[in-house]
Amino acid sequence: MPMSAQDIERMVKAALPDAVIEIIDTAGDNDHYNMTVTSSAFAGLPRIAQHRLVHTALGDSLHSRLHALSITTKIPS
């Protein structure tokens, strides 16, 4: 079952309340997304740790409901 961009955003915001999230449904099928997450929680963390925070926020949905998700993380300037 595909996952909506709104569901993805809700889950990430629950874990990273200050996050600014941009999601693009690249195939128009609620199953292939590019996502950019900007959060102060990423400050001082290596990129892999930043991505782990996002992966943790998505929990099991990352592997069961999403077919393709490209994640870009940023620290607010």
C-alpha positions in Angstrom: 0.0 0.0 0.0 1.6 3.3 -1.0 2.2 6.1 1.4 1.0 9.7 0.9 3.4 12.7 1.1 1.2 14.0 4.0 1.8 10.8 6.0 5.6 11.0 5.4 5.6 14.7 6.5 3.5 14.0 9.6 5.8 11.2 10.7 9.0 13.2 10.2 7.5 16.3 11.9 6.6 14.2 14.9 10.2 13.2 15.4 11.8 16.5 14.2 9.2 19.3 15.1 11.3 22.1 13.6 11.8 20.4 10.3 11.0 22.1 7.0 10.1 19.3 4.6 9.8 19.4 0.9 8.4 16.2 -0.8 8.2 15.6 -4.5 6.2 12.6 -5.8 8.5 11.8 -8.8 6.3 9.3 -10.5 2.8 10.5 -9.4 2.1 7.2 -7.8 2.5 7.9 -4.0 5.4 5.3 -4.1 8.5 7.2 -5.4 9.6 10.4 -3.6 12.4 12.9 -3.3 12.4 14.5 0.1 14.5 17.4 1.5 14.4 17.8 5.3 15.9 20.9 6.9 16.3 20.7 10.7 18.5 22.1 13.4 18.6 18.6 14.9 21.1 17.8 12.1 23.7 20.3 13.4 27.0 18.6 14.2 25.9 15.2 12.9 27.5 13.4 9.9 25.2 12.9 6.9 24.6 9.2 7.8 23.4 10.1 11.3 21.1 12.8 9.8 19.6 10.2 7.5 19.2 7.7 10.3 17.1 10.3 12.2 14.8 10.5 9.2 14.7 6.7 8.8 13.9 6.3 12.5 11.0 8.8 12.2 9.5 6.7 9.3 10.0 3.4 11.2 8.7 0.3 9.5 6.9 2.3 6.8 10.3 3.0 5.2 10.6 -0.7 4.3 7.0 -1.8 4.0 5.1 1.1 2.4 7.6 3.1 0.5 9.2 1.7 -2.7 11.6 4.5 -3.4 12.6 7.5 -1.2 15.6 9.8 -1.9 16.5 11.9 1.2 18.5 15.1 1.3 19.2 16.6 4.7 20.1 20.2 5.4 20.9 22.3 8.4 19.1 25.7 8.5 21.4 28.7 7.7 
